Amino acid sequence: MNDDVTIRELLVEPETVEDLQIPQNIIIDLILRLLFNEGNVALRRFVEVLRLHNNALNQILQWMRKEHLVEVSQASSELGSLGYVYTLSDAGEARARDALDRSLYVGPAPVPIHQYNKIVELQTQKRQRISDVQVNNSLSGLILPEGFHRKIGPAVNSGTSLFLYGPPGNGKTTIAQAISGLIAGTDPIWLPYALTAGGHIIQVHDRLVHKKVAGEHHRIVRGPG
C-alpha cells in the first residue's frame, strides 16, 4: 500500500473485486451463506447486507452463475443483471454448507488487515489533542486523587493503548467510560465492520457502541470517539 495514502482515500468504496484487496473466496462464502439463510436474494439485498458496491457484487455473482453455484430465479428485463434475484443451485447449496461449517458470519464484507492497520495509524497521527481542562471536566463527577487528570491526559493524547488497573470497585470502568465520552466529542474514529487476516473474519463492529456512517462508506462505521 502506498505510504502516502490518506484517510479519505481509504474510506472510498471499492467498485471492483480487485479493489477490495481480499480473497474472492471470502465474498463467495458470504454470498453463499446469505443465500442459504434467505433463499431468494436480490442484488440490492446483497448490497444492503454485504455493504459492497453493486459492480463488485455483480462481477462475483456472474462468475458464480458460470460455475453453476447460483441460478437466477427472477429477472427484470428493464434492469438487466441488476434486476436479478438469485437462488442456490444444488452444487451451490452443498458449497454453502461447507461455508457455514467454516464460519456462521453473515454481514458486511471485511477489509484487509493491512488496510485496517493503516487507517488506525493515520488516525492516531492526526487526532485532535485533548486539554487538561477537558479531561478534568469529564472526570468532575468522580472522587479521584488530586491531579489525576494530569496523568490521564498525556496517556489519552499519546494515541496508544491506555491500561487501567487496580482492585475491583475502584472506578476503572467509570473512568474508561468518561474518557470514551470525552474522545467521542472530538474527531470520529473510523472502524470497519469486520477485518480479515489469514483467511479468517474478525468482527469489529459492536452495534451497542458504534454508529453506521450514512453515505458512501458502506463497510466503515464510526467508533465511540
FIMI-911094 format. One line per 2 residues: number of its first residue (from 1); their letters; for each residue x, y, z of C-alpha. Coordinates in nm, 4 decimals, padded with zeros to 6 digits. Example, Ala and Ser with C-alpha at 12.3 -4.5 7.8 and 13.67 -1.06 7.14 Angstrom:
1> as> 01.2300/-00.4500/00.7800 | 01.3670/-00.1060/00.7140
***
This chain:
1> mn> 00.0000/00.0000/00.0000 | 00.1228/00.3498/-00.0814
3> dd> 00.2661/00.5124/00.2334 | 00.1214/00.8469/00.1220
5> vt> -00.2398/00.7211/00.1193 | -00.4876/00.9382/00.3133
7> ir> -00.7826/00.8520/00.5366 | -01.0182/00.9882/00.2716
9> el> -00.8694/00.7541/00.0114 | -00.9052/00.4554/00.2430
11> lv> -01.2717/00.5391/00.3011 | -01.3578/00.5360/-00.0701
13> ep> -01.5897/00.2458/-00.1507 | -01.4238/-00.0158/-00.3773
15> et> -01.6130/-00.0694/-00.7030 | -01.4349/-00.3814/-00.8316
17> ve> -01.3344/-00.7169/-00.6860 | -00.9668/-00.6241/-00.7278
19> dl> -01.0142/-00.3026/-00.5308 | -01.1408/-00.4996/-00.2296
21> qi> -00.7900/-00.6419/-00.1756 | -00.9257/-00.9552/-00.0077
23> pq> -00.9562/-01.3138/-00.1372 | -01.2592/-01.3584/-00.3615
25> ni> -01.3491/-01.6790/-00.1760 | -01.4357/-01.4735/00.1335
27> ii> -01.7016/-01.2820/-00.0628 | -01.8255/-01.6021/-00.2278
29> dl> -01.8716/-01.7639/00.1127 | -02.0647/-01.4595/00.2391
31> il> -02.2932/-01.4759/-00.0654 | -02.3474/-01.8500/-00.0212
33> rl> -02.4316/-01.8168/00.3481 | -02.6759/-01.5335/00.2831
35> lf> -02.8485/-01.7305/00.0067 | -02.8653/-02.0403/00.2280
37> ne> -03.0277/-01.8371/00.5080 | -03.2723/-01.6380/00.2952
39> gn> -03.3388/-01.8471/-00.0161 | -03.4003/-01.5889/-00.2885
41> va> -03.1830/-01.2773/-00.2685 | -03.1928/-00.9715/-00.4949
43> lr> -02.8799/-00.7745/-00.5788 | -02.9985/-00.4809/-00.3679
45> rf> -03.0227/-00.7173/-00.0683 | -02.6647/-00.8321/-00.1229
47> ve> -02.5595/-00.4655/-00.1282 | -02.7514/-00.3988/00.1940
49> vl> -02.6031/-00.6916/00.3880 | -02.2501/-00.7156/00.2474
51> rl> -02.2034/-00.3354/00.2155 | -02.0375/-00.3740/-00.1227
53> hn> -02.0767/-00.1781/-00.4442 | -02.3188/-00.3460/-00.6839
55> na> -02.0495/-00.3566/-00.9553 | -01.8206/-00.5721/-00.7396
57> ln> -02.1089/-00.7969/-00.6359 | -02.2310/-00.8297/-00.9933
59> qi> -01.8826/-00.9419/-01.1003 | -01.8771/-01.2223/-00.8447
61> lq> -02.2388/-01.3295/-00.8982 | -02.1867/-01.3602/-01.2723
63> wm> -01.8824/-01.5789/-01.2086 | -02.0874/-01.7919/-00.9670
65> rk> -02.3547/-01.8357/-01.2339 | -02.0934/-01.9637/-01.4785
67> eh> -01.9707/-02.2065/-01.2137 | -02.3339/-02.3209/-01.1562
69> lv> -02.3283/-02.2220/-00.7897 | -02.6239/-01.9844/-00.8212
71> ev> -02.9221/-01.9514/-01.0515 | -03.1450/-01.6590/-01.1446
73> sq> -03.4929/-01.7194/-01.0039 | -03.6376/-01.3839/-01.1154
75> as> -03.5270/-01.1204/-01.3638 | -03.6296/-00.7717/-01.4725
77> se> -03.5858/-00.7005/-01.8434 | -03.5600/-00.3275/-01.7697
79> lg> -03.2704/-00.3550/-01.5229 | -03.0717/-00.6373/-01.6821
81> sl> -02.8394/-00.8199/-01.4416 | -02.9016/-00.5524/-01.1756
83> gy> -03.2624/-00.6745/-01.1565 | -03.1768/-01.0411/-01.0996
85> vy> -03.2903/-01.2354/-00.7946 | -03.0586/-01.5260/-00.7132
87> tl> -03.1019/-01.8668/-00.5513 | -02.8632/-02.1539/-00.4812
89> sd> -02.8177/-02.4414/-00.7237 | -02.7726/-02.7936/-00.5838
91> ag> -02.3967/-02.7539/-00.6145 | -02.4203/-02.4104/-00.4535
93> ea> -02.6182/-02.5476/-00.1588 | -02.3502/-02.8090/-00.0925
95> ra> -02.0836/-02.5362/-00.1149 | -02.2907/-02.3168/00.1195
97> rd> -02.2990/-02.5907/00.3843 | -01.9207/-02.6086/00.3667
99> al> -01.9046/-02.2290/00.4036 | -02.1278/-02.2486/00.7127
101> dr> -01.9004/-02.5145/00.8619 | -01.6122/-02.2681/00.8321
103> sl> -01.7990/-01.9692/00.9761 | -02.1511/-01.8512/01.0587
105> yv> -02.0673/-01.4864/00.9904 | -02.3067/-01.3104/00.7527
107> gp> -02.2568/-00.9354/00.7337 | -02.0506/-00.6572/00.5795
109> ap> -01.7507/-00.7783/00.3834 | -01.4264/-00.7433/00.5801
111> vp> -01.1386/-00.5127/00.4959 | -00.7819/-00.6494/00.4744
113> ih> -00.5834/-00.6233/00.7953 | -00.3094/-00.4120/00.6337
115> qy> -00.5727/-00.1525/00.5395 | -00.7151/-00.1631/00.8918
117> nk> -00.3677/-00.1124/01.0395 | -00.3027/00.1812/00.8065
119> iv> -00.6237/00.3672/00.8885 | -00.5655/00.3200/01.2630
121> el> -00.2111/00.4535/01.2225 | -00.3286/00.7568/01.0228
123> qt> -00.5981/00.8409/01.2763 | -00.3515/00.8126/01.5630
125> qk> -00.1266/01.0674/01.3935 | -00.3985/01.3181/01.3124
127> rq> -00.6231/01.3136/01.6179 | -00.7214/01.6342/01.7943
129> ri> -00.5368/01.6995/02.1195 | -00.7383/01.6958/02.4421
131> sd> -00.6590/01.9598/02.7041 | -00.6170/01.9140/03.0809
133> vq> -00.9322/02.1190/03.1311 | -01.1370/01.8859/02.9097
135> vn> -01.0066/01.5788/03.0916 | -01.0733/01.7362/03.4314
137> ns> -01.4283/01.8286/03.3299 | -01.5007/01.4764/03.2048
139> ls> -01.3912/01.3331/03.5417 | -01.5512/01.6038/03.7572
141> gl> -01.8284/01.3733/03.8790 | -01.5782/01.1255/04.0234
143> il> -01.3846/01.1343/04.3509 | -01.0232/01.0893/04.2394
145> pe> -00.6760/01.1768/04.3749 | -00.5722/01.5366/04.3211
147> gf> -00.4046/01.5893/03.9855 | -00.5292/01.2570/03.8482
149> hr> -00.6408/01.4247/03.5248 | -00.2830/01.5341/03.4575
151> ki> -00.1792/01.1678/03.4430 | -00.4691/01.0565/03.2242
153> gp> -00.4464/01.3465/02.9758 | -00.0991/01.2686/02.8348
155> av> -00.1900/00.8979/02.8128 | -00.5022/00.9763/02.6093
157> ns> -00.3125/01.2146/02.3805 | -00.0341/00.9619/02.3221
159> gt> -00.2599/00.7732/02.0795 | -00.1515/00.4385/02.2237
161> sl> -00.3288/00.1876/02.4479 | -00.4307/00.3002/02.7953
163> fl> -00.4186/00.0350/03.0702 | -00.6189/00.0986/03.3881
165> yg> -00.5518/-00.1425/03.6728 | -00.6479/-00.1871/04.0351
167> pp> -00.8779/-00.3884/04.2638 | -01.2486/-00.4356/04.1806
169> gn> -01.4689/-00.1375/04.2572 | -01.2048/00.1350/04.2355
171> gk> -01.3680/00.3074/03.9353 | -01.1747/00.1687/03.6380
173> tt> -01.4842/00.1136/03.4237 | -01.6349/00.4502/03.5170
175> ia> -01.3100/00.6297/03.4286 | -01.2882/00.4417/03.0970
177> qa> -01.6477/00.5403/03.0119 | -01.5772/00.9038/03.0979
179> is> -01.2675/00.9061/02.8756 | -01.4611/00.7360/02.5961
181> gl> -01.7287/01.0053/02.6196 | -01.4596/01.2731/02.6085
183> ia> -01.2971/01.1272/02.2966 | -01.6389/01.0947/02.1331
185> gt> -01.6668/01.4719/02.1429 | -01.3625/01.5186/01.9190
187> dp> -01.2858/01.3626/01.5810 | -01.4642/01.0371/01.4891
189> iw> -01.2738/00.7101/01.4901 | -01.3385/00.5180/01.1669
191> lp> -01.3584/00.1405/01.2029 | -01.4510/-00.1415/00.9648
193> ya> -01.7445/-00.3675/01.0439 | -01.5015/-00.6573/01.0163
195> lt> -01.1471/-00.7305/00.9054 | -00.9800/-01.0370/00.7598
197> ag> -00.6429/-01.1897/00.8445 | -00.5124/-01.5296/00.7386
199> gh> -00.8434/-01.6120/00.5727 | -01.0387/-01.5564/00.8950
201> ii> -01.3034/-01.2867/00.9561 | -01.2750/-01.0859/01.2778
203> qv> -01.5837/-00.8818/01.3624 | -01.5042/-00.5343/01.4980
205> hd> -01.8461/-00.3700/01.4909 | -02.0452/-00.3552/01.8155
207> rl> -02.3969/-00.2296/01.7448 | -02.4307/-00.1041/02.1028
209> vh> -02.1283/00.1256/02.0698 | -02.0590/00.2042/01.7044
211> kk> -02.2710/00.4078/01.4667 | -02.3188/00.3348/01.0984
213> va> -02.1941/00.6062/00.8682 | -02.4527/00.7425/00.6267
215> ge> -02.3437/00.7799/00.2658 | -02.0878/00.6032/00.0563
217> hh> -01.8571/00.4397/00.3124 | -02.0532/00.1153/00.3331
219> ri> -01.8012/-00.1057/00.5140 | -01.6989/00.1603/00.7650
221> vr> -01.8628/00.2556/01.0947 | -01.7969/00.5416/01.3322
223> gp> -01.6436/00.4414/01.6606 | -01.7095/00.5945/02.0032
225> g> -01.4532/00.8672/01.9517
***
